[in-house]
Amino acid sequence: MSATDRHRQLLDAALTVFSRKGFKGTTTKEIAAAAGVAEAVIFQHFPSKEALYNAVLDAGIGDLDTVQAVETFRNCMERGDDEGVFRAVFLGILNHYRTTPAFQRVILFAALEGHEQGLNRLHEQRAPLFKMFQEYVKKRQQEGVLADGDPFAIMVGAGGAAHHYGLITSIMNAKISDIPDEDIADQLTRIFLDGVRKTK
């Protein structure tokens, strides 16, 4: 196995174990066993468990398709497509839970265990989306389309609804609905916009 392939194999094994036990509950011996290698192999690629953990966070953050999300947001915003903007928020978050459930679990553990460095990197990666959304809401409020309210609070409300649904269906594996995510996003968009649109 090439060094690059071995590096990726170790990251994948570490992601699996960290997602189940968190940083504090995981040993490099367990990661080595999951990868099918001797523990010493890990330290040929990573100087410490923390370095391996940070590499897992970096790889997971890199796998989140922020570029595509920004482009989708920008296209909807340029058209003044409120439904498209909110739907992109809901569907984007749900897609992350469906495509990267193990990484979502690692992030939850990071928050519980207080790994500020990794969490800060995630916040920095998502900051452009947060800023775009809040600026759009403020603009639409000034145009009289959306009701007054703190754009940050509106963003938290919209994101919170999608995160909660993703959490209970992907992480907690609750079998509460057979509705496709696209339909859930449509319904959340209607429910949310009914609450933030300005009434005439």
N, C-alpha and C positions, 0 to 999 in steps of 0.2 A: 504494500500500500504506500502511495506517495505521501510525502509530508503534508501536502495540502489536504489530501483525502483523510489522513489520520486526524488532522486538526479538526476537520468538519465532523468526523465520527465522534470525537471527544466532546465537541460542542453539543451535538445531538443527544449523546448519552447524558451529559450534564444537564441539559435542558429538561430531559425526562425526569431525572432524579430531583433536581431543584424544584420542579413543578409539583412534586409529590411531598417533599419534606422541607422545603425552604432552604435558605443558606445555612442556618444554624443546625438544622437537623440532618444535614447531608455530610457525608465523609467522602474524601477522595477515593477511599477503598471501594465504596459503593458505586461511585461513578466508573471506576476502572472495571468493576464486575459487570456493570451494565454495558460497557463498551467491549467487554471480552478481552481486556488487556491487563498486563501487570500494572500495579499502581505507579511504578517508576516511570512508565510511559507518559503519564499525565505531566510529570514534572520535567520531562524532556521538551514539552510544548508550552507549559505554563509554570511560572515560578511559584505559584501558590494557589490555594483554593479560591482566594478572593480574586486573583487575576483571572482564573477560569470563569468565575461568576460574572465578573465585569465583561468578559468577552461574550458570554451568553446574553447578557443584557444588550450589548452593542449589536450583536447579530440579530437579536429579536427586533430591536428598534429599527435596524436597517431593513428588515423584512416588511415593515409596515409601509404600505404604498402611499406615502404622503404626497408625492409628486402628482399622482393621478387624482388624489382627493382635492388638491389645490386647484388643478385644472378644471375639475368638475364644478367646484365652488365658483371659480371665476366665470365660467361660461353661464351658469345660472344667474349669478349676480349681475352680469352685464345685460342680461335680458330682463332683469327685474322679476325673475321667476321665484317668488317666495316659496311655492310648493316644492320646486326643485331644490332650493337651498336646504330647506328643513328635511326633505326626504334624503338628501345626500348625507346629512348629519346622521340620521337614524340608520340608514342602510350601511354607511361606512363603519359605524361602531359595531353593528351586528356582524358585518363581514369579518372584522378583526376577531371577534369571539369565535366565529365558525372556522376561520382558517388558521388561527394561532392560539388555540385554547391553552396549550401548555405554557406559552409565553404569558398569557393573561394571568395564569395562576402564579407564575414567577413574580409578576408585578404586584399581585395581591400580597404575596409573602414579603416582598421588598418593603411594601408600605407597613405591614405589621411588624417587621423586624427593624424598621428604621434605617434602611439603606438609602440615605439621602442622595448620594452621588448618582446611583442608577436612576432614581426617580427624577432627579434634576435633568438628566440627559433626555429622558422621555418627555418631560415638560418642554424642554427646549425644542425637541423635534416637532412637537405639536403646536408650539406657540404661533407659527404663521397662520394655521387654520383658526385658532382661537381669535387672533387679531382680525382676520378677514371677516369672520362671522359677526363679531361685535360691531365692526365698522359698518357692515351691511345693515344690520338691525337699526343702528343709529340713523343711517341715511334714510331708510324706509320710514322711520318714525318722523323724521324731519319733513318727508314728503307727504305725511298724513295717512300713510297706508297701514302702518303698525301702531298699536296703542303705545302710550308712554310707559316706560318701565326701564329699569337698569338693564342694558344689553348683556352685561355679565350674568345677571340673574336669569335672563332668558336663555342664555347659552347653557348655564348649569341645569336649568329645568329640562331643556331639550336633550342634552347629553345624558342627564341622569335617567331619563325614561328608557333610553336605549341601553345604557349600561346595566340597568337593573334587569331588563328583559334578557340581555345577553348573559348576565351573571347567573340567573336562575335556570336558564335553559342549557347553557354550554358548560358552566363550571359546576353547578349543583345538579345538573342532569335531571331537572324537573320536567316530567312529561305533561305539561299543562296545555299544550296547543299543537295542532297539526297545521296551523296556518303558516304558509310560506313567509319568509322574512320580507319579501317584497310587499306582500299584503299588510304585514304588521307595520312596515315603514309607511305605507300609504295611510293606514288608519291613524297612526301616531301623528302624521303630518296634518291630517284633517282635525284631529282633536286639539292639537297644539295651536294651529293657526286660528281655530275658532276662539281660542283664549287670548291671542295676542293681536289679532286684527282690530283695527279701530272701527268701532260701530258708528254708523251714520245717524 
